[in-house]
Amino acid sequence: MYEAVTRGIRIRVTPQYLEDQSQPEDSEFFWAYTIDIANEGEETVQLRSRMWQITDGVGMTEEVRGPGVVGETPVIEPGTTYTYTSGCPLRTPSGIMVGSYQMTDTKGELFDVAIPAFSLDCPFAPRSVN
């Protein structure tokens, strides 16, 4: 599990390699990741948009931006957690994701919440120590 806290918003990420959806012989590897967004602050927030940087095992980086997450722009009240699961394909057996959510508070102020960098590692791929 990977965690980061910004302005009382705790982001927890749990990635999982999906062997049944991957085709290593065709350089197709797929991961699911579950994200918990816990509002440990004192005011209600709404998730407006997301930004991801996805880097594969050979250093190719793709940036993804869009409104909300999984088709929603959830309102997260103090003391509550919003959880969702999404996925990521790669052409290599490993990679890394990092990003941020743009949120708004009850006064309409926009602010960014860090999503911690997390590893996408196929459990069957050979590893090297650098």
C-alpha positions as CSV (number, residue, x, y, z in Angstrom):
1,M,0.0,0.0,0.0
2,Y,1.2,3.5,-0.8
3,E,0.0,6.7,1.0
4,A,0.2,10.4,0.9
5,V,-1.6,13.2,2.8
6,T,-2.4,16.7,1.5
7,R,-4.5,19.2,3.5
8,G,-6.1,16.4,5.5
9,I,-6.9,14.3,2.5
10,R,-5.3,10.8,2.8
11,I,-4.7,8.9,-0.5
12,R,-4.1,5.2,-0.2
13,V,-3.3,3.1,-3.3
14,T,-3.2,-0.6,-3.6
15,P,-2.1,-1.9,-7.1
16,Q,-2.7,-5.5,-8.2
17,Y,-1.4,-7.3,-11.3
18,L,-4.2,-8.9,-13.3
19,E,-2.7,-12.0,-14.7
20,D,-6.0,-13.2,-16.3
21,Q,-6.2,-9.9,-18.4
22,S,-2.5,-9.8,-19.3
23,Q,-0.9,-11.3,-22.4
24,P,2.9,-11.2,-21.7
25,E,3.6,-12.9,-25.0
26,D,2.0,-9.9,-26.8
27,S,3.6,-7.3,-24.4
28,E,0.3,-6.6,-22.8
29,F,0.3,-6.2,-19.0
30,F,-2.7,-5.0,-17.0
31,W,-3.0,-3.8,-13.4
32,A,-6.0,-2.7,-11.3
33,Y,-5.4,-0.2,-8.6
34,T,-7.8,0.6,-5.7
35,I,-7.7,4.1,-4.3
36,D,-9.1,5.2,-0.9
37,I,-9.6,8.9,-0.5
38,A,-10.1,9.6,3.2
39,N,-11.2,13.0,4.3
40,E,-9.4,13.5,7.7
41,G,-9.9,17.2,7.5
42,E,-12.7,19.4,8.8
43,E,-14.5,20.5,5.7
44,T,-16.3,18.8,2.8
45,V,-14.4,18.6,-0.5
46,Q,-15.3,17.6,-4.0
47,L,-13.0,15.8,-6.4
48,R,-13.1,17.7,-9.7
49,S,-10.3,16.2,-11.9
50,R,-7.3,13.9,-12.1
51,M,-3.9,14.0,-13.6
52,W,-1.7,10.9,-14.0
53,Q,1.9,10.4,-15.2
54,I,2.3,6.8,-16.2
55,T,5.9,5.6,-17.0
56,D,6.6,2.1,-18.4
57,G,9.6,0.0,-17.8
58,V,11.6,1.6,-20.6
59,G,10.9,5.2,-19.5
60,M,8.1,6.1,-21.9
61,T,5.8,8.5,-20.0
62,E,2.1,9.2,-20.8
63,E,0.1,12.0,-19.1
64,V,-3.6,11.4,-18.6
65,R,-6.0,14.2,-17.5
66,G,-9.7,14.2,-17.1
67,P,-12.7,15.1,-15.1
68,G,-13.4,13.1,-11.9
69,V,-12.7,9.5,-11.5
70,V,-14.5,6.5,-13.0
71,G,-17.2,8.9,-14.3
72,E,-17.8,10.5,-10.9
73,T,-16.9,13.8,-9.1
74,P,-17.5,12.6,-5.5
75,V,-18.3,14.9,-2.6
76,I,-16.3,13.6,0.4
77,E,-17.4,14.8,3.8
78,P,-15.1,14.9,6.9
79,G,-14.6,11.5,8.4
80,T,-15.7,9.6,5.3
81,T,-13.8,7.7,2.6
82,Y,-14.5,7.4,-1.1
83,T,-13.1,4.2,-2.7
84,Y,-12.8,3.3,-6.4
85,T,-10.9,0.8,-8.6
86,S,-9.6,1.5,-12.1
87,G,-7.0,0.0,-14.3
88,C,-3.8,0.6,-16.3
89,P,-2.3,-1.3,-19.3
90,L,1.4,-1.2,-20.0
91,R,3.5,-2.7,-22.9
92,T,6.3,-3.6,-20.3
93,P,6.1,-5.9,-17.2
94,S,6.8,-3.0,-14.9
95,G,6.1,0.7,-14.5
96,I,5.2,3.5,-12.1
97,M,2.2,5.8,-11.7
98,V,2.0,9.2,-9.9
99,G,-0.5,12.0,-10.0
100,S,-2.8,14.4,-8.4
101,Y,-6.4,15.2,-7.9
102,Q,-7.8,18.7,-8.2
103,M,-10.4,19.3,-5.5
104,T,-12.5,22.2,-4.3
105,D,-13.5,23.1,-0.8
106,T,-16.8,24.5,0.4
107,K,-15.6,28.1,-0.4
108,G,-14.9,27.1,-4.0
109,E,-11.1,27.2,-3.6
110,L,-9.3,24.7,-5.9
111,F,-6.4,22.8,-4.5
112,D,-4.3,19.8,-5.6
113,V,-4.0,16.6,-3.6
114,A,-0.9,14.4,-4.2
115,I,-1.4,10.8,-5.3
116,P,1.7,8.9,-4.2
117,A,4.0,7.2,-6.7
118,F,3.3,3.5,-6.9
119,S,4.9,0.6,-8.6
120,L,3.3,-1.6,-11.2
121,D,5.4,-4.8,-11.2
122,C,4.5,-8.1,-12.8
123,P,5.3,-10.8,-10.2
124,F,6.7,-13.1,-13.0
125,A,9.1,-10.6,-14.6
126,P,12.8,-10.9,-13.9
127,R,14.1,-8.2,-11.6
128,S,17.5,-6.5,-11.6
129,V,19.0,-4.5,-8.8
130,N,20.7,-1.2,-10.0
